[in-house]
Amino acid sequence: MPDIGALCVYCGSSNDVDPAHLKAARDTGRQAAQRGIEIVFGGGHVGMMGALADGALAAGGSVIGIIPEILMAREVAHSGASEMIVVDSMHTRKRHMFERSDAFCALPGGMGTLDETFEIITWKQLGLHDKPIVLANLGGYWDTLLRMLEYQTAAGYVRPEQMGLFRVVERIESIFDALEASPAPKTLGDSERF
């Protein structure tokens, strides 16, 4: 079992989403805080990002926001974050999120969530890290994506063993069960450098 002190959560920033998803984000933050796990997130106060941070903070948890200057200028940063790190680009944001986290979870989201999720899975595929990754398939949200990956596997573009780079769960509680069941990450040494 890995020692998870900080969980990076990728999720959407739109308010115009299923209220059940916003509740799930709040519950994720709350349950992480109750387990003493710090949340690392994109720093926004809107949508699921805001709900995630609010849930953790309401339960006495710590949240670390990492936000690029361009979004800071649009005044979307969560003012209640325990720590807010402003970076120069989206690329730098992803790198800082990686460095501050022991594990990763993708909740429902849009293009940005897909970008972040696939990049962290690809980094694992390339052997740049061995941290746990969980895809929260709430209400079947990621079913179509999983079918696409199955199609890519059948077509030879994704090797079957690469589907084991991440775990898929159906409920918020199962995120933490999956993390606890994950093997401790291997020490990668020099290969962990980008």
ABEGO torsion letter per residue (X at the ends): XBBBABBBBBBBABABBBAAAAAAAAAAAAAAAAAGBBBBBAGBABEAAAAAAAAAAAAGBBBBBBBBAAAAAAGABBAABABBBBBABAAAAAAAAAAABABBBBBBBBAAAAAAAAAAAAAAAAGABABBBBBBBBGGAAAAAAAAAAAAAAAGABBAAAAAABBBBABAAAAAAAAAABBBBBBAEAAABX
